[in-house]
Structure formats: C-alpha cells, structure tokens
Amino acid sequence: MDMSRGYCSSVLECFPNAKPVIDRFHLAQSFHKCVDDARKHIQNHIRKHGKKDEVFKIRWALLKNVEDLKRDEALWLTLACTKYPVIEQLHYIKEEFKEFFKIRTKEYAAGFIGYFKDLILENDIPELKAFCRTLDNWLPYILNYYDYPISNGPTEGNNHKVKNIKRRAYGYRNNHNFNIRAKLEFECA
C-alpha cells in the first residue's frame, strides 16, 4: 500500500491480522519529493539573491540514476555540485538511498534505515528530515516487505494504462465503448 494513514487504519480495523507492506515505489516517491523540495529551497535562495545559474537546470538530473544521465545533464549536475556543496550532499544522499533497494534481509534493512537517518541528520538538510519522520512512522510496514516481498507495481501500471486510454480518447460517450477499448489494450499487451 501507499502511505495513507486512513487506508492503513481501515485495513487494520477490517483485517486485524493483516501485515501491511509499504510499496517500495511509494517509499522512493516520498524520498524523491523531499529531495526535490530541498532543491527548490536552494533554488529559491539563489533566486532571492539575484542569481540564476546551473541549479535551475538540474531537477531531473538530480532525481535520475547517475547511469541514466545524458551528457549535458551530467555536466549541469557536476557544475551545480561544485558550486553548491549542499547540492553535492543532496546528490550523495540520494545515491546512497538507492542501496536500500538492494538489501535482501530485514535485519540489514533495519540497520541501513538507522544509518540513513543518521546520514540525513548529519548533513542537516531540513527537507530530508521530514523523510526521517516518514521512516519512523512507517518502519514496521516498510520492513514487512522482507517477510512478504510483494509490490502493487502491476496494479499501479494497469491503473496508469487505463488513465492513458481515457486521456487519448478525450473521454468516452458510453461505458461500453470504453470497456471494448480497455479490453483491446490489455489483450495486445
């Protein structure tokens, strides 16, 4: 599940023996939002002082995997990291977080989360401290993944596909036509 308090409490109320698992996609999404909020804060600080430079071109470069960067994105990111140490710290922490998804045991994952929270607190980036609270609030459900390695990725993908069908058609006049189109799309996949 995603990190919706209402949904989680409803599930636990209806199914007291359930073991909720926080989906890894939603965990990464939450972290990347905090990273981007920190980038925006830095960018606004620079703009406030009348400058506009490399930091304005790095949004996607900062959030992408290093190996997926295009040449110009890598250059902009390198320039921004050189000029602004806090961007370099942010990038390092973001890259370090990727290691979490390679972990195979619950005990190691719990240890990594402790290490990662210390890393965030040590670098003192306020926007990332919010992610520490997220980790604290959802830790048992994040660690449940190691007992039940499941993901709602396929469901999220299907939802996205249905939304794209609707978007491409600019709506449907009746449900019958929409159902036919959806069945065709899913059969061809």
Number of C-alpha atoms within 10 A of each C-alpha: 16 17 18 9 11 8 12 16 13 11 15 13 11 9 10 10 9 10 15 20 25 24 21 20 15 15 17 16 13 16 21 19 15 19 24 18 15 19 22 15 14 17 17 15 12 15 13 10 8 8 11 13 13 17 21 16 15 22 16 12 20 28 16 16 12 14 7 10 16 11 9 12 19 17 15 20 25 17 17 21 21 12 14 14 11 18 23 18 17 21 20 13 17 19 16 12 17 12 11 17 10 9 14 12 12 15 11 12 19 17 10 16 18 14 12 18 17 13 14 20 14 9 14 13 16 14 18 24 16 15 20 18 12 15 19 14 13 16 15 15 18 21 20 17 20 16 11 11 12 14 15 15 13 9 10 12 11 12 12 12 15 16 11 12 17 15 11 8 11 9 11 14 9 8 10 10 11 17 12 10 17 15 11 11 13 11 8 6 5
